[in-house]
Amino acid sequence: MNQGFETLAIHAGQEADPHTGAVVPPIYAVSTYKQDGVGGLRAGYEYSRSANPTRTALEEALAAVEGGVRGLAFASGLAAEDTLLRTVCKPGDHVVIPDDAYGGTYRLFSRVLQEWGVSFDPVPLGDLDAVRAAVRPETKAVWVETPTNPLLNVADIAALADVAHDGGAVLVVDNTFASPYLQQPLSLGADAVVHSTTKYVGGHSDVVGGALVTRSADLGERLAYHQNAMGAVAGPFDSWLTLRGLKTLGVRMDRHCDNAERVVDLLLSHPKVVQVLYPGLPEHPGHEVAAKQMRRFGGMVSFRVEGGEEAAVEICNRAKLFTLGESLGGVESLIEHPGRMTHASAAGSPLEVPADLVRLSVGIETVDDLLADLSEALG
Ligand SMILES: Cc1ncc(COP(=O)(O)O)c(C=O)c1O
């Protein structure tokens, strides 16, 4: 039976505990497991780096909500990215990356993997010919983030999957901003999905984590091998918190989207705002693609202001209910200046962000309170 998103989020991998009937998977705070004779593993568990029942529950739930066959949970989003890249690439290989992406992802490519001999080219992913031209025989992956952090650009996942596959590369989609509730890249042809589960999946700003989900069992197996061999796994308590967050992802995302739409309306009518970046706007260059591949347009909103960097920073400092902070995707609203905060590591690179940009992670508080706070901050 094909079950709905919320049913999977609440039940997949989460059968009642066979020993006690506990309806929530317990936190298995354990490193090692008694064996029934040498090599006789009970239920497949031997050591918690290789597998842990709380992590297994999360991994099965993640695979189910992304419509994939294998899910793997990591200590952070970047740990998941690193594991994926060092599974599919070796020194001498090449990756096509977006010219707009999370600064930490860019730093992983430019400051870490490049040193190990994996090269990359940033390309505007909206230009399919440019992507095609950038794919070469050594290209092992095309990396997609959609919508992007922080400019909310949209890339056509199905079209890019064709380009990547024609070139013999895998298509990887960072689905952090959309979450699996709004967008399912594997169903559009992606080979692997990456998440910072720190964000919408966890949803409560109380845990750092990452995930990989694959469309094929083969890639899933290779990644699982590297997850164990490299060791950046999610611990049992972190897995439990993330799983608790995942259960309410659908209802939270709907409220994030409702509130973001109201915030966008306010920004559009404000004289100090020169541009609103939100894929739900018909004038957004990626609107049509977003409407095709996303259920709704998400809770992230960026905008540019009159008065340049100083004005943008001042707005961030004046906001009260919108808390000044990095990260995103939690129930509470956050505001930040990407140029000086989340994307400082992209300064001077092709991924540098405009200085007059403000990014909002619109939370699920009472929307009138959010609008009042933002009006006050904008002045
Ligand atoms: C789109 C995106 N991908 C990946 C990451 C990295 O995840 P983490 O901070 O959990 O390592 C982030 C973090 O902000 C992000 O925004």
Ligand as a Chemical Component Dictionary entry (heavy atoms), coordinates in Angstrom:
data_LIG
# 
_chem_comp.id                   LIG 
_chem_comp.type                 NON-POLYMER 
_chem_comp.pdbx_formal_charge   0 
_chem_comp.three_letter_code    LIG 
# 
loop_
_chem_comp_atom.comp_id 
_chem_comp_atom.atom_id 
_chem_comp_atom.alt_atom_id 
_chem_comp_atom.type_symbol 
_chem_comp_atom.charge 
_chem_comp_atom.model_Cartn_x 
_chem_comp_atom.model_Cartn_y 
_chem_comp_atom.model_Cartn_z 
_chem_comp_atom.pdbx_ordinal 
LIG C1 C1 C 0 21.733 24.067 2.244 1  
LIG C2 C2 C 0 22.671 23.535 3.289 2  
LIG N1 N1 N 0 23.354 22.402 3.053 3  
LIG C3 C3 C 0 24.215 21.900 3.967 4  
LIG C4 C4 C 0 24.458 22.529 5.164 5  
LIG C5 C5 C 0 25.456 21.954 6.128 6  
LIG O1 O1 O 0 24.821 21.295 7.157 7  
LIG P1 P1 P 0 25.357 21.202 8.676 8  
LIG O2 O2 O 0 25.457 22.602 9.208 9  
LIG O3 O3 O 0 24.344 20.348 9.362 10 
LIG O4 O4 O 0 26.697 20.550 8.597 11 
LIG C6 C6 C 0 23.763 23.713 5.459 12 
LIG C7 C7 C 0 24.006 24.412 6.735 13 
LIG O5 O5 O 0 23.606 25.544 6.930 14 
LIG C8 C8 C 0 22.852 24.231 4.488 15 
LIG O6 O6 O 0 22.174 25.371 4.708 16 
# 
loop_
_chem_comp_bond.comp_id 
_chem_comp_bond.atom_id_1 
_chem_comp_bond.atom_id_2 
_chem_comp_bond.value_order 
_chem_comp_bond.pdbx_ordinal 
LIG C1 C2 SING 1  
LIG C2 N1 SING 2  
LIG C2 C8 DOUB 3  
LIG N1 C3 DOUB 4  
LIG C3 C4 SING 5  
LIG C4 C5 SING 6  
LIG C4 C6 DOUB 7  
LIG C5 O1 SING 8  
LIG O1 P1 SING 9  
LIG P1 O2 DOUB 10 
LIG P1 O3 SING 11 
LIG P1 O4 SING 12 
LIG C6 C7 SING 13 
LIG C6 C8 SING 14 
LIG C7 O5 DOUB 15 
LIG C8 O6 SING 16 
# 
